Amino acid sequence: MHNLLERQLEKHLGSPDDIPRELEDFIQAVDKSYTQADEDRELLERSLELTSEELVERNERLRDELARRRESEKKLLEAKKQAEEAKEQAEEAKERAEKMVQLKNAFLANMSHEIRTPLTSILGFAGAIGDEVEALKKQFGEADFSQLTYFSRLIEKGGTRLLETLEGVLNLSKLESGQMELSSAPVDLSGQASQVAQEFRAKANEKELELKIQKDKTPLEAWADEGGVQIVLQNLISNAIKYTEPGGEVCVRSYRQNGSAVIEVEDTGIGMKPEAAEDLFEPFRQASKGMSRKYEGTGVGLAVTQKAIEQMDGSIEVETQKGEGSCFALRLPLTEEKPAPA
């Protein structure tokens, strides 16, 4: 810069010796200022370079910190979700436990009633028979022989009811624990339905019910367990008779439908609200409970029925209406439609 100024001054003023001293000092000062400006510029550029590096480094640190925070938030959300799921599961477990407690209480109340009532009858009428026998010993003419027959029948009825209660609970326990294995073999469902229905003919007549049997002319063979089918039919027909008032009707019908053998047990009994049928196959379920119940039974019959049908690869469904009656439909695979099980 200094040389440039000298050349310009030489051009206009002549040789350097002709340049005044003051001007020379000025030129040097200007040159020094330019030199300082260059140095300042270089220093600023280096400072800017350092600042850019720091910004890049700081930006990277911020990105890392942001990533860590996002990861922490993600973990917190997952933990929150797991906590909510655990809470829901705990609430569901609590509801199931409360439901099981209610079922247990209902079961104990029903069992107490089912066992106490027949035992009371057995003990009471056994005592009455004993009194009659004592009267016979003392004075033959005062003995009431007609009462002996009546009392013996009541004792038999009480014992039968107690036996059925214990068998129902035992069957349910065996099915749930896998101790009762149902085989799969050709079974004539029409024949089984007719046979079991006939076994209940006297009970239906005693209650003044009309018991109808409707079936195909040809055998209706299905893959099933004969003993399992009998348990199912006994439960369904017994319930139909139990919940149908005198003068009503119970119909047992069998037929083919869509590759299945179907048995229906329909009654004109008390029925129930359709929404109540959802819990019908749960163990120990009854509309009435404990000593105030109108109808006998522990509530295990339909639970046994459903589990037995499931083991035979069948299904059961119910249509019901309060005050009009119910219809239970049992479906099992036809032998002609399905190959023999391996």
Number of C-alpha atoms within 10 A of each C-alpha: 12 14 10 10 15 18 14 11 16 15 10 9 14 13 12 13 9 10 14 10 11 9 11 15 11 11 17 15 13 15 17 14 12 14 13 12 12 12 12 12 12 12 12 12 12 12 12 12 12 12 12 12 12 12 12 12 12 12 12 12 12 12 12 12 12 12 12 12 12 12 12 12 12 12 12 12 12 12 12 12 12 12 12 12 12 12 12 12 12 12 12 12 12 12 12 12 12 12 12 12 12 12 16 14 15 21 21 16 16 24 21 14 20 22 18 14 16 21 17 13 18 21 13 15 21 17 13 16 20 13 13 19 17 13 15 15 11 11 10 12 8 11 17 14 12 8 14 17 12 12 19 16 14 17 21 14 15 23 17 13 19 19 13 16 20 15 14 21 19 14 21 22 15 14 17 14 10 11 11 15 14 18 14 18 16 17 20 20 27 25 15 18 24 18 14 19 23 15 12 16 15 13 15 24 14 10 15 16 21 16 21 16 16 15 18 11 8 9 14 24 21 25 27 26 20 18 14 22 24 17 19 22 25 19 18 23 25 17 19 27 27 18 19 23 16 16 12 18 20 24 18 25 19 25 19 17 10 9 14 22 24 24 24 23 24 24 28 23 26 17 20 17 12 13 10 12 17 10 11 17 19 17 20 24 21 21 11 13 22 19 13 8 13 11 13 20 23 27 24 25 28 21 23 27 25 19 19 27 22 13 19 23 13 19 18 17 12 16 15 22 18 13 12 13 21 25 22 19 18 24 24 24 23 24 21 14 13 12 10 11 9 4
